[in-house]
Amino acid sequence: MLSQRHLLGIEPLTQTDITTILDCAETYAQANRAHQKPPAILSGLSLINMFFENSTRTQSSFELAAKRLGADVMNMSMQTSSVKKGETLIDTALTLNAMRPDILAVRHPASGAADLLASKVNCIVLNAGDGAHEHPTQALLDALTIRRAKGRLHRLTVAICGDIAHSRVARSNMFLLGKMESRIRLVGPRTLMPAGVEKLGVEVTDDMAKGLEGADVVMMLRLQKERMDGGFIPSEREYYHRWGLDAAKLAAAKPDAIVMHPGPMNRGVEIDGLLADDINRSVIQEQVEMGVAVRMAAMDLLTRHVQQGEA
């Protein structure tokens, strides 16, 4: 079992927690790839997907993961819920708590929303992304993808490129890779770099050639236009010219460097389409595949105390 009751972020997890989740997820990944049906260990338990932001990839992944383990799943459409009528997040949490779910997966545009919900409900809460704070299962699936490709997570050089300021994915990956003693470089325009981020023990540059030099992993990020309220970049064309990943820029990384992107991708803005589809360098589709395995593992491990009657 894990040291935490909920999965609210990577920051509270120990290195042992992370390794435990990844080892469990590896087992599920192998079973999924072999089309082996796993035991219905969540039979009789229920998951509510509570997404206040639009999502296809993450919500579907949580749903599929829970159903593969035998859980009942309910997807709540928060865009048409009572929240639109003025109901507060706490009122919504109390209403859901009265329904006695076992697991709640929540995505919310406000940082800290998952933590608030966890303090108000009796069930397990999984953070599916809260504002620009954290996205723990994305960082875990990224880590599993890296470990499968490189054979390790420790002491790699990882370049995270693009819109760092608005990215919960970048933040969770910084925490996770930092715990694994990897060297992290943040690459992108200064306008998209959080103030004081160097204090987290990362290197910062706006030069792609310098940032990608000798990198084992190149992780590109989406421009989060929905979170921008000003002119952070001169134009998409200029952004691609300076910070979009193409074969010429990737040449600065190690010859066996892998290319990642959490999706959805803006081809021709953050990454060249041909490179995104390059089966020799890109692991983007494997990231999607590993997302199901990681969420299966998270729900498996977090519910073990429930299954043993310790809740």
Secondary structure, 3 states (H helix, E strand, C coil): CCCCCCECCCCCCCHHHHHHHHHHHHHHHHHHHCCCCCCCCCCCCEEEEEECCCCCHHHHHHHHHHHHCCCEEEEEEHHHCHHHHCCCHHHHHHHHHHCCCCEEEEEECCCCHHHHHHCCCCCEEEEEEECCCECHHHHHHHHHHHHHHHCCCCCCEEEEECCCCCCHHHHHHHHHHHHCCCEEEEECCHHHCCCCHHHHCCEEECCHHHHHCCCCEEEECCCCHHHCCCCCCCCHHHHHHHHCECHHHHCCCCCCCEEECCCCCCECCCECHHHHCCCCCECHHHHHHHHHHHHHHHHHHHCHHHHCCCC
